[in-house]
């Protein structure tokens, strides 16, 4: 040839996007061959085109190949050959018909070959290939007719990729979505069919207490029975409401808004105002603004404070709030009380559902806390020792990165 173009173009650093090979390279090479045909004649153009595509396949780092019009493999990229050998045990591919490389050649790919030989480019987003009697895999397939002199099809340029992992992830995601939807439906049914009757029972017990007011004074045992019944109802309602919250999907972070820490803390410790044995020390910046759903965060703080009070082992009950800013626009809170959770096994299970150190505990408080914190991308952990008491650290997002100067942080 009289041109100065180097056919052995170095492609060691070339990583084309998957699928772009056929859309860009193949039409470009065909157009180039037509240009060479005008200058040097059809036969030279066809040889040039063939040499160029084989050189390309030899260098490229994606799964491409070239087939003759009868389906015989004329060339495969090195990465393709390596993948076939290591993953499926397929060797000595060159010179074999592509239909003979697998146990059962898919009808979709057979139709794709026919269309490409008829002059059409074909893309199959996913097709299942039975590689052997016991092994199948999902792949994508693209094929493009290769034109020689005078527009005659001389072969098929193709690309394929193993997407079995992607398909597995899609199936896992689908199963997860189905389970999540089932949990959401379950929570609605659960709240309607069980929580409402419990509330009605609680109302009836209150009415019974009013009707038996005089009798209860004379019969303490009946009074004790009603109190025990109320405790059982309260525990059942707490468990039911916790299960409903646990089953909710996405409701924990909807309606996010700027919420000042001062407002959260005031509402959290309000119920301790008439309990002098509880001493709360707060060293968190009160003008800190969180990016949260107010109702969820109030429940988080109230659950944590309630847990700290329950586990404090001395009087007065000393509870301390402190914290620090994190580099990723989160604030890490630290809640400390002067109690000890107990053995390591207990500490490892405090965030699990229905686990409690108390006979009348629902075992859902800290589980719900973890669900809320993790829904906002935060982390929560638990440390408890006999000498230093119990500390729960948890992080929440700061609104628009709004912070106090670091020197004001405690």
MOTAQUI-V987030 format. One line per field, one symbol per residue. ss: DSSP state (H for helix, E for strand, C for the rest). psi: psi as a letter, one per 30 degrees, with the letter a starting at -180 (. if undefined). burial: I if it has 16 or more other C-alpha atoms within 10 Angstrom, else O. Layout:
ss: ???
psi: ???
burial: ???
This chain:
ss: CCCCCCCCCCCCCCCCCCCHHHHHHHHHHHHHHHHHHHHHCHHHHHHHHHHHHHHHHHHCCCCEEEEECCCEEEEECHHHHHHHHHHHCCCCCCCCEHHHCCCECCHHHHHHHHHHHCCCCEEEEEEEEECCCCCEEEEEEEEEEEECHHHCEEEEEEEEEECHHHHHHHHHHHHHHHHHHHHHHHHHHHHHHHHHHHHHHHHHHHHHHHHCHHHHHHCHHHHHHHHHHHHHHHHHHHHHHHHHHHHCCCCCCCCCEEEEHHHHHHHHCHHHCCCCCEEEEECCCCCCEEEECHHHHHHHHHHHHHHHHHHCCCCCEEEEEEEEECCCCEEEEEEEECCCCCCHHHHHCCCCCCCCCCCCCCCCHHHHHHHHHHHCCCCEEEEEECCCEEEEEEEEEEHHHCCCCHHHCC
psi: kflgkjeikkgegjilkkffeefeeeeeeeeeeeeeefefleeeeeeeeeeeeeeeefelhlillkklfggkjekkleeeeeeeeeefgklhekflkfffflejkkeeeeeeeeeeffgkkkkjekkkkjeafgkllkllkkkkkkkbkhgkkfakklklkjgeeeeeeeeeeeeeeeeeeeeeeeeeeeeefeeeeeeeeeeeeeeeeeegeeeeefifeeeeeeeeeeeeeeeeeeeeeeeeeefkjfffglhklkkkeeeeeeeegeffegjffjjkkjgkjfgkkliljeeeeeeeeeeeeeeeeefkglkljkkkkaalklfhhlkjljjklhlkealeeeefgfgkkgkkfkegkfgfefeeeeeeeffggalklkkkleefakkkkkklkkkggkllkeffk.
burial: OOOOOOOOOOOOOOOOOOIOIIOOOIIOIIOOIIOIIOOOOIOIIIOIIIOIIIIIIIIIIIIIIIIIIOIIIIIIIIIIIIOIOOOOOOOOIOOOOIOOIIOOIOOOIOOIIOIIIOIOIIIOOIIIIIIOOOOIIIIIIIIIIIIIIOOOIIIIIIIIIIIIOOOOOOOOOOOOOOOOOOIIOIIOOIIOOOIOOIOOOIOOIOOOIOOOOOOIOOOOOOIOOIOOOIOOIIOIIIIIIIIIIIIIOOOIIOOOOOIIOOOIIOOIOOOOOOOOOIOIOOOIIOOIIIIIIIOIIIIIIIIIIOOIIOIIIOOOIIIIIIIIIOOOIIIIIIIIIIIIIOOOOOIOOIIOIIIIOOOOOIIIIIIIIIIIIIIIOIIIOIIIIOOOIIIIIIIIIIIOOOIOOOOOOO
